[in-house]
Amino acid sequence: MKLVYPACFYEEEDEGFSVEIPDLLGCCTQGENLEEAIQMAQDAALGRLLTAVSIPVWLNERAERLKINFSQTLQDALLSQVLKNRK
């Protein structure tokens, strides 16, 4: 699956480009030229997404082997919590 996030590139006065990926809070980087800035933005986004995952590797691997639908499982868990905490 390929994920796409918009990136904002800003040309700096002292050469180079700074990059911000608004949908990934705090994800910023820079490059000496546009080509490098694009590569750095891809690396920064990937790093941000990888650190956003809080499932332990062993649990993720086991769930994938069992073909557990992560989205459905999360929905079920959230719904259970919402119903349990209704007021």
Distance bins in CASP14 RR format, pairs under 12 A and 6 or more apart:
PFRMAT RR
TARGET T0000
AUTHOR 0000-0000-0000
RMODE 2
METHOD distances of the structure
MODEL  1
1 49 0 0 0 0 0 1 0 0 0 0 0
1 70 0 0 0 0 0 1 0 0 0 0 0
1 71 0 0 0 0 0 1 0 0 0 0 0
2 42 0 0 0 0 0 1 0 0 0 0 0
2 45 0 0 0 0 0 1 0 0 0 0 0
2 46 0 0 0 0 0 1 0 0 0 0 0
3 21 0 0 0 0 0 1 0 0 0 0 0
3 23 0 0 0 0 1 0 0 0 0 0 0
3 24 0 0 0 0 0 1 0 0 0 0 0
3 42 0 0 0 0 0 1 0 0 0 0 0
3 45 0 0 0 0 1 0 0 0 0 0 0
3 46 0 0 0 0 1 0 0 0 0 0 0
3 48 0 0 0 0 0 1 0 0 0 0 0
3 49 1 0 0 1 0 0 0 0 0 0 0
3 50 0 0 0 0 0 1 0 0 0 0 0
3 52 0 0 0 0 0 1 0 0 0 0 0
4 21 0 0 0 0 0 1 0 0 0 0 0
4 23 0 0 0 0 1 0 0 0 0 0 0
4 24 0 0 0 0 0 1 0 0 0 0 0
4 42 0 0 0 0 0 1 0 0 0 0 0
4 45 0 0 0 0 1 0 0 0 0 0 0
5 19 0 0 0 0 0 1 0 0 0 0 0
5 20 0 0 0 0 0 1 0 0 0 0 0
5 21 1 0 1 0 0 0 0 0 0 0 0
5 22 0 0 0 0 1 0 0 0 0 0 0
5 23 1 0 1 0 0 0 0 0 0 0 0
5 24 1 0 0 1 0 0 0 0 0 0 0
5 25 0 0 0 0 0 1 0 0 0 0 0
5 27 0 0 0 0 1 0 0 0 0 0 0
5 41 0 0 0 0 1 0 0 0 0 0 0
5 42 0 0 0 0 1 0 0 0 0 0 0
5 44 0 0 0 0 0 1 0 0 0 0 0
5 45 1 0 1 0 0 0 0 0 0 0 0
5 46 0 0 0 0 0 1 0 0 0 0 0
5 48 0 0 0 0 1 0 0 0 0 0 0
5 49 0 0 0 0 1 0 0 0 0 0 0
6 19 0 0 0 0 0 1 0 0 0 0 0
6 20 0 0 0 0 1 0 0 0 0 0 0
6 21 1 0 0 1 0 0 0 0 0 0 0
6 22 1 0 0 1 0 0 0 0 0 0 0
6 23 1 0 0 1 0 0 0 0 0 0 0
6 24 0 0 0 0 0 1 0 0 0 0 0
6 27 0 0 0 0 0 1 0 0 0 0 0
6 41 0 0 0 0 0 1 0 0 0 0 0
6 45 0 0 0 0 0 1 0 0 0 0 0
7 17 0 0 0 0 0 1 0 0 0 0 0
7 18 0 0 0 0 0 1 0 0 0 0 0
7 19 1 0 1 0 0 0 0 0 0 0 0
7 20 1 0 0 1 0 0 0 0 0 0 0
7 21 1 0 1 0 0 0 0 0 0 0 0
7 22 0 0 0 0 1 0 0 0 0 0 0
7 23 0 0 0 0 1 0 0 0 0 0 0
7 24 0 0 0 0 1 0 0 0 0 0 0
7 27 0 0 0 0 1 0 0 0 0 0 0
7 28 0 0 0 0 1 0 0 0 0 0 0
7 29 0 0 0 0 1 0 0 0 0 0 0
7 30 0 0 0 0 0 1 0 0 0 0 0
7 34 0 0 0 0 0 1 0 0 0 0 0
7 37 0 0 0 0 1 0 0 0 0 0 0
7 38 0 0 0 0 1 0 0 0 0 0 0
7 39 0 0 0 0 0 1 0 0 0 0 0
7 40 0 0 0 0 0 1 0 0 0 0 0
7 41 1 0 1 0 0 0 0 0 0 0 0
7 42 0 0 0 0 1 0 0 0 0 0 0
7 43 0 0 0 0 0 1 0 0 0 0 0
7 44 0 0 0 0 1 0 0 0 0 0 0
7 45 1 0 0 1 0 0 0 0 0 0 0
7 48 0 0 0 0 0 1 0 0 0 0 0
8 17 0 0 0 0 0 1 0 0 0 0 0
8 18 0 0 0 0 1 0 0 0 0 0 0
8 19 1 0 0 1 0 0 0 0 0 0 0
8 20 1 0 1 0 0 0 0 0 0 0 0
8 21 1 0 0 1 0 0 0 0 0 0 0
8 22 1 0 0 1 0 0 0 0 0 0 0
8 23 0 0 0 0 0 1 0 0 0 0 0
8 24 0 0 0 0 0 1 0 0 0 0 0
8 27 0 0 0 0 0 1 0 0 0 0 0
8 28 0 0 0 0 1 0 0 0 0 0 0
8 29 0 0 0 0 0 1 0 0 0 0 0
8 37 0 0 0 0 0 1 0 0 0 0 0
8 41 0 0 0 0 1 0 0 0 0 0 0
9 16 0 0 0 0 1 0 0 0 0 0 0
9 17 1 0 1 0 0 0 0 0 0 0 0
9 18 1 0 0 1 0 0 0 0 0 0 0
9 19 1 0 1 0 0 0 0 0 0 0 0
9 20 0 0 0 0 1 0 0 0 0 0 0
9 21 0 0 0 0 0 1 0 0 0 0 0
9 28 0 0 0 0 0 1 0 0 0 0 0
9 29 0 0 0 0 0 1 0 0 0 0 0
9 30 0 0 0 0 1 0 0 0 0 0 0
9 31 0 0 0 0 1 0 0 0 0 0 0
9 33 0 0 0 0 0 1 0 0 0 0 0
9 34 1 0 0 1 0 0 0 0 0 0 0
9 35 0 0 0 0 0 1 0 0 0 0 0
9 36 0 0 0 0 0 1 0 0 0 0 0
9 37 1 0 0 1 0 0 0 0 0 0 0
9 38 0 0 0 0 1 0 0 0 0 0 0
9 40 0 0 0 0 0 1 0 0 0 0 0
9 41 1 0 0 1 0 0 0 0 0 0 0
10 16 0 0 0 0 1 0 0 0 0 0 0
10 17 1 0 0 1 0 0 0 0 0 0 0
10 18 1 0 1 0 0 0 0 0 0 0 0
10 19 1 0 0 1 0 0 0 0 0 0 0
10 20 1 0 0 1 0 0 0 0 0 0 0
10 28 0 0 0 0 0 1 0 0 0 0 0
10 29 0 0 0 0 0 1 0 0 0 0 0
10 30 0 0 0 0 1 0 0 0 0 0 0
10 31 0 0 0 0 0 1 0 0 0 0 0
10 34 0 0 0 0 0 1 0 0 0 0 0
10 37 0 0 0 0 1 0 0 0 0 0 0
10 41 0 0 0 0 0 1 0 0 0 0 0
11 17 1 0 1 0 0 0 0 0 0 0 0
11 18 0 0 0 0 1 0 0 0 0 0 0
11 19 0 0 0 0 0 1 0 0 0 0 0
11 30 0 0 0 0 0 1 0 0 0 0 0
11 31 0 0 0 0 0 1 0 0 0 0 0
11 32 0 0 0 0 0 1 0 0 0 0 0
11 33 0 0 0 0 0 1 0 0 0 0 0
11 34 0 0 0 0 1 0 0 0 0 0 0
11 37 0 0 0 0 1 0 0 0 0 0 0
12 18 1 0 1 0 0 0 0 0 0 0 0
12 19 0 0 0 0 0 1 0 0 0 0 0
12 30 1 0 0 1 0 0 0 0 0 0 0
12 31 0 0 0 0 1 0 0 0 0 0 0
12 32 0 0 0 0 1 0 0 0 0 0 0
12 33 0 0 0 0 0 1 0 0 0 0 0
12 34 0 0 0 0 0 1 0 0 0 0 0
12 37 0 0 0 0 1 0 0 0 0 0 0
14 30 0 0 0 0 0 1 0 0 0 0 0
14 31 0 0 0 0 0 1 0 0 0 0 0
14 32 0 0 0 0 0 1 0 0 0 0 0
15 30 0 0 0 0 0 1 0 0 0 0 0
15 31 0 0 0 0 1 0 0 0 0 0 0
15 32 1 0 0 1 0 0 0 0 0 0 0
15 33 0 0 0 0 1 0 0 0 0 0 0
15 34 0 0 0 0 0 1 0 0 0 0 0
15 36 0 0 0 0 0 1 0 0 0 0 0
15 37 0 0 0 0 0 1 0 0 0 0 0
16 29 0 0 0 0 0 1 0 0 0 0 0
16 30 1 0 0 1 0 0 0 0 0 0 0
16 31 1 0 1 0 0 0 0 0 0 0 0
16 32 1 0 1 0 0 0 0 0 0 0 0
16 33 1 0 0 1 0 0 0 0 0 0 0
16 34 1 0 0 1 0 0 0 0 0 0 0
16 35 0 0 0 0 0 1 0 0 0 0 0
16 36 0 0 0 0 1 0 0 0 0 0 0
16 37 1 0 0 1 0 0 0 0 0 0 0
16 38 0 0 0 0 0 1 0 0 0 0 0
16 40 0 0 0 0 0 1 0 0 0 0 0
17 28 0 0 0 0 0 1 0 0 0 0 0
17 29 0 0 0 0 1 0 0 0 0 0 0
17 30 1 0 0 1 0 0 0 0 0 0 0
17 31 1 0 1 0 0 0 0 0 0 0 0
17 32 0 0 0 0 1 0 0 0 0 0 0
17 33 1 0 0 1 0 0 0 0 0 0 0
17 34 1 0 1 0 0 0 0 0 0 0 0
17 35 0 0 0 0 1 0 0 0 0 0 0
17 36 0 0 0 0 1 0 0 0 0 0 0
17 37 1 1 0 0 0 0 0 0 0 0 0
17 38 0 0 0 0 1 0 0 0 0 0 0
17 39 0 0 0 0 0 1 0 0 0 0 0
17 40 0 0 0 0 1 0 0 0 0 0 0
17 41 0 0 0 0 1 0 0 0 0 0 0
18 27 0 0 0 0 0 1 0 0 0 0 0
18 28 1 0 0 1 0 0 0 0 0 0 0
18 29 1 0 0 1 0 0 0 0 0 0 0
18 30 1 0 1 0 0 0 0 0 0 0 0
18 31 1 0 0 1 0 0 0 0 0 0 0
18 32 0 0 0 0 0 1 0 0 0 0 0
18 34 0 0 0 0 0 1 0 0 0 0 0
18 36 0 0 0 0 0 1 0 0 0 0 0
18 37 1 0 0 1 0 0 0 0 0 0 0
18 40 0 0 0 0 1 0 0 0 0 0 0
18 41 0 0 0 0 1 0 0 0 0 0 0
18 44 0 0 0 0 0 1 0 0 0 0 0
19 26 0 0 0 0 0 1 0 0 0 0 0
19 27 0 0 0 0 1 0 0 0 0 0 0
19 28 1 0 0 1 0 0 0 0 0 0 0
19 29 1 0 1 0 0 0 0 0 0 0 0
19 30 1 0 0 1 0 0 0 0 0 0 0
19 31 1 0 0 1 0 0 0 0 0 0 0
19 34 0 0 0 0 1 0 0 0 0 0 0
19 36 0 0 0 0 0 1 0 0 0 0 0
19 37 1 0 1 0 0 0 0 0 0 0 0
19 38 1 0 0 1 0 0 0 0 0 0 0
19 39 0 0 0 0 0 1 0 0 0 0 0
19 40 1 0 0 1 0 0 0 0 0 0 0
19 41 1 0 1 0 0 0 0 0 0 0 0
19 42 0 0 0 0 1 0 0 0 0 0 0
19 43 0 0 0 0 0 1 0 0 0 0 0
19 44 1 0 0 1 0 0 0 0 0 0 0
19 45 0 0 0 0 1 0 0 0 0 0 0
20 26 0 0 0 0 1 0 0 0 0 0 0
20 27 1 0 0 1 0 0 0 0 0 0 0
20 28 1 0 1 0 0 0 0 0 0 0 0
20 29 0 0 0 0 1 0 0 0 0 0 0
20 30 0 0 0 0 1 0 0 0 0 0 0
20 37 0 0 0 0 0 1 0 0 0 0 0
20 40 0 0 0 0 0 1 0 0 0 0 0
20 41 0 0 0 0 1 0 0 0 0 0 0
20 44 0 0 0 0 1 0 0 0 0 0 0
20 45 0 0 0 0 0 1 0 0 0 0 0
20 48 0 0 0 0 0 1 0 0 0 0 0
21 27 1 0 1 0 0 0 0 0 0 0 0
21 28 1 0 0 1 0 0 0 0 0 0 0
21 29 0 0 0 0 1 0 0 0 0 0 0
21 37 0 0 0 0 0 1 0 0 0 0 0
21 38 0 0 0 0 0 1 0 0 0 0 0
21 40 0 0 0 0 0 1 0 0 0 0 0
21 41 1 0 0 1 0 0 0 0 0 0 0
21 42 0 0 0 0 1 0 0 0 0 0 0
21 43 0 0 0 0 0 1 0 0 0 0 0
21 44 1 0 0 1 0 0 0 0 0 0 0
21 45 1 0 1 0 0 0 0 0 0 0 0
21 46 0 0 0 0 0 1 0 0 0 0 0
21 47 0 0 0 0 0 1 0 0 0 0 0
21 48 1 0 0 1 0 0 0 0 0 0 0
21 49 0 0 0 0 0 1 0 0 0 0 0
22 28 0 0 0 0 1 0 0 0 0 0 0
22 41 0 0 0 0 0 1 0 0 0 0 0
22 45 0 0 0 0 0 1 0 0 0 0 0
22 48 0 0 0 0 0 1 0 0 0 0 0
23 45 0 0 0 0 1 0 0 0 0 0 0
23 48 0 0 0 0 1 0 0 0 0 0 0
23 49 0 0 0 0 0 1 0 0 0 0 0
23 52 0 0 0 0 0 1 0 0 0 0 0
24 41 0 0 0 0 0 1 0 0 0 0 0
24 42 0 0 0 0 0 1 0 0 0 0 0
24 44 0 0 0 0 1 0 0 0 0 0 0
24 45 1 0 1 0 0 0 0 0 0 0 0
24 46 0 0 0 0 0 1 0 0 0 0 0
24 47 0 0 0 0 1 0 0 0 0 0 0
24 48 1 0 1 0 0 0 0 0 0 0 0
24 49 1 0 0 1 0 0 0 0 0 0 0
24 50 0 0 0 0 0 1 0 0 0 0 0
24 51 0 0 0 0 0 1 0 0 0 0 0
24 52 0 0 0 0 1 0 0 0 0 0 0
25 45 0 0 0 0 0 1 0 0 0 0 0
25 48 0 0 0 0 1 0 0 0 0 0 0
25 49 0 0 0 0 0 1 0 0 0 0 0
25 51 0 0 0 0 0 1 0 0 0 0 0
25 52 0 0 0 0 1 0 0 0 0 0 0
26 44 0 0 0 0 1 0 0 0 0 0 0
26 45 0 0 0 0 0 1 0 0 0 0 0
26 47 0 0 0 0 0 1 0 0 0 0 0
26 48 1 0 0 1 0 0 0 0 0 0 0
26 51 0 0 0 0 0 1 0 0 0 0 0
26 52 0 0 0 0 0 1 0 0 0 0 0
27 40 0 0 0 0 0 1 0 0 0 0 0
27 41 0 0 0 0 1 0 0 0 0 0 0
27 42 0 0 0 0 0 1 0 0 0 0 0
27 43 0 0 0 0 0 1 0 0 0 0 0
27 44 1 0 1 0 0 0 0 0 0 0 0
27 45 1 0 0 1 0 0 0 0 0 0 0
27 46 0 0 0 0 1 0 0 0 0 0 0
27 47 0 0 0 0 1 0 0 0 0 0 0
27 48 1 0 1 0 0 0 0 0 0 0 0
27 49 0 0 0 0 1 0 0 0 0 0 0
27 50 0 0 0 0 0 1 0 0 0 0 0
27 51 0 0 0 0 0 1 0 0 0 0 0
27 52 0 0 0 0 0 1 0 0 0 0 0
28 37 0 0 0 0 0 1 0 0 0 0 0
28 40 0 0 0 0 1 0 0 0 0 0 0
28 41 0 0 0 0 1 0 0 0 0 0 0
28 44 1 0 0 1 0 0 0 0 0 0 0
28 45 0 0 0 0 0 1 0 0 0 0 0
28 48 0 0 0 0 1 0 0 0 0 0 0
29 36 0 0 0 0 1 0 0 0 0 0 0
29 37 1 0 0 1 0 0 0 0 0 0 0
29 38 0 0 0 0 0 1 0 0 0 0 0
29 39 0 0 0 0 1 0 0 0 0 0 0
29 40 1 0 1 0 0 0 0 0 0 0 0
29 41 1 0 1 0 0 0 0 0 0 0 0
29 42 0 0 0 0 1 0 0 0 0 0 0
29 43 1 0 0 1 0 0 0 0 0 0 0
29 44 1 0 1 0 0 0 0 0 0 0 0
29 45 0 0 0 0 1 0 0 0 0 0 0
29 46 0 0 0 0 0 1 0 0 0 0 0
29 47 0 0 0 0 0 1 0 0 0 0 0
29 48 0 0 0 0 1 0 0 0 0 0 0
30 36 0 0 0 0 1 0 0 0 0 0 0
30 37 1 0 0 1 0 0 0 0 0 0 0
30 38 0 0 0 0 0 1 0 0 0 0 0
30 39 0 0 0 0 0 1 0 0 0 0 0
30 40 1 0 0 1 0 0 0 0 0 0 0
30 41 0 0 0 0 1 0 0 0 0 0 0
30 43 0 0 0 0 0 1 0 0 0 0 0
30 44 0 0 0 0 1 0 0 0 0 0 0
31 37 1 0 1 0 0 0 0 0 0 0 0
31 38 0 0 0 0 1 0 0 0 0 0 0
31 39 0 0 0 0 1 0 0 0 0 0 0
31 40 1 0 1 0 0 0 0 0 0 0 0
31 41 0 0 0 0 1 0 0 0 0 0 0
31 42 0 0 0 0 0 1 0 0 0 0 0
31 43 0 0 0 0 0 1 0 0 0 0 0
31 44 0 0 0 0 0 1 0 0 0 0 0
32 38 0 0 0 0 0 1 0 0 0 0 0
32 39 0 0 0 0 0 1 0 0 0 0 0
32 40 0 0 0 0 1 0 0 0 0 0 0
33 39 0 0 0 0 1 0 0 0 0 0 0
33 40 0 0 0 0 0 1 0 0 0 0 0
34 40 0 0 0 0 0 1 0 0 0 0 0
34 41 0 0 0 0 0 1 0 0 0 0 0
35 41 0 0 0 0 0 1 0 0 0 0 0
35 42 0 0 0 0 0 1 0 0 0 0 0
36 42 0 0 0 0 0 1 0 0 0 0 0
36 43 0 0 0 0 0 1 0 0 0 0 0
37 43 0 0 0 0 0 1 0 0 0 0 0
37 44 0 0 0 0 0 1 0 0 0 0 0
38 44 0 0 0 0 0 1 0 0 0 0 0
38 45 0 0 0 0 0 1 0 0 0 0 0
39 45 0 0 0 0 0 1 0 0 0 0 0
39 46 0 0 0 0 0 1 0 0 0 0 0
40 46 0 0 0 0 0 1 0 0 0 0 0
40 47 0 0 0 0 0 1 0 0 0 0 0
41 47 0 0 0 0 0 1 0 0 0 0 0
41 48 0 0 0 0 0 1 0 0 0 0 0
42 48 0 0 0 0 0 1 0 0 0 0 0
42 49 0 0 0 0 0 1 0 0 0 0 0
43 49 0 0 0 0 0 1 0 0 0 0 0
43 50 0 0 0 0 0 1 0 0 0 0 0
44 50 0 0 0 0 0 1 0 0 0 0 0
44 51 0 0 0 0 0 1 0 0 0 0 0
45 51 0 0 0 0 0 1 0 0 0 0 0
45 52 0 0 0 0 0 1 0 0 0 0 0
46 52 0 0 0 0 0 1 0 0 0 0 0
46 53 0 0 0 0 0 1 0 0 0 0 0
47 53 0 0 0 0 0 1 0 0 0 0 0
50 57 0 0 0 0 0 1 0 0 0 0 0
50 60 0 0 0 0 0 1 0 0 0 0 0
53 59 0 0 0 0 0 1 0 0 0 0 0
53 60 1 0 0 1 0 0 0 0 0 0 0
53 70 0 0 0 0 0 1 0 0 0 0 0
54 60 0 0 0 0 0 1 0 0 0 0 0
54 74 0 0 0 0 0 1 0 0 0 0 0
55 61 0 0 0 0 1 0 0 0 0 0 0
55 62 0 0 0 0 0 1 0 0 0 0 0
55 63 1 0 0 1 0 0 0 0 0 0 0
55 64 0 0 0 0 0 1 0 0 0 0 0
55 68 0 0 0 0 0 1 0 0 0 0 0
55 70 0 0 0 0 1 0 0 0 0 0 0
55 73 0 0 0 0 0 1 0 0 0 0 0
55 74 0 0 0 0 0 1 0 0 0 0 0
56 62 0 0 0 0 1 0 0 0 0 0 0
56 63 0 0 0 0 0 1 0 0 0 0 0
57 63 0 0 0 0 0 1 0 0 0 0 0
57 64 0 0 0 0 0 1 0 0 0 0 0
58 64 0 0 0 0 0 1 0 0 0 0 0
58 65 0 0 0 0 0 1 0 0 0 0 0
59 65 0 0 0 0 0 1 0 0 0 0 0
59 66 0 0 0 0 0 1 0 0 0 0 0
59 68 0 0 0 0 0 1 0 0 0 0 0
59 70 0 0 0 0 0 1 0 0 0 0 0
59 73 0 0 0 0 0 1 0 0 0 0 0
60 66 0 0 0 0 0 1 0 0 0 0 0
60 68 0 0 0 0 1 0 0 0 0 0 0
60 70 0 0 0 0 1 0 0 0 0 0 0
60 73 0 0 0 0 0 1 0 0 0 0 0
61 68 0 0 0 0 0 1 0 0 0 0 0
62 68 0 0 0 0 1 0 0 0 0 0 0
63 69 0 0 0 0 1 0 0 0 0 0 0
63 70 1 0 0 1 0 0 0 0 0 0 0
63 71 0 0 0 0 0 1 0 0 0 0 0
63 72 0 0 0 0 0 1 0 0 0 0 0
63 73 1 0 0 1 0 0 0 0 0 0 0
63 74 0 0 0 0 0 1 0 0 0 0 0
64 70 0 0 0 0 1 0 0 0 0 0 0
64 73 0 0 0 0 0 1 0 0 0 0 0
66 73 0 0 0 0 0 1 0 0 0 0 0
67 73 0 0 0 0 0 1 0 0 0 0 0
68 74 0 0 0 0 0 1 0 0 0 0 0
68 76 0 0 0 0 0 1 0 0 0 0 0
68 77 0 0 0 0 0 1 0 0 0 0 0
69 75 0 0 0 0 1 0 0 0 0 0 0
69 76 0 0 0 0 1 0 0 0 0 0 0
70 76 0 0 0 0 0 1 0 0 0 0 0
70 77 0 0 0 0 0 1 0 0 0 0 0
71 77 0 0 0 0 0 1 0 0 0 0 0
71 78 0 0 0 0 0 1 0 0 0 0 0
72 78 0 0 0 0 0 1 0 0 0 0 0
72 79 0 0 0 0 0 1 0 0 0 0 0
73 79 0 0 0 0 0 1 0 0 0 0 0
73 80 0 0 0 0 0 1 0 0 0 0 0
74 80 0 0 0 0 0 1 0 0 0 0 0
74 81 0 0 0 0 0 1 0 0 0 0 0
75 81 0 0 0 0 0 1 0 0 0 0 0
75 82 0 0 0 0 0 1 0 0 0 0 0
76 82 0 0 0 0 0 1 0 0 0 0 0
76 83 0 0 0 0 0 1 0 0 0 0 0
77 83 0 0 0 0 0 1 0 0 0 0 0
77 84 0 0 0 0 0 1 0 0 0 0 0
78 84 0 0 0 0 0 1 0 0 0 0 0
78 85 0 0 0 0 0 1 0 0 0 0 0
79 85 0 0 0 0 0 1 0 0 0 0 0
79 86 0 0 0 0 0 1 0 0 0 0 0
80 86 0 0 0 0 0 1 0 0 0 0 0
END
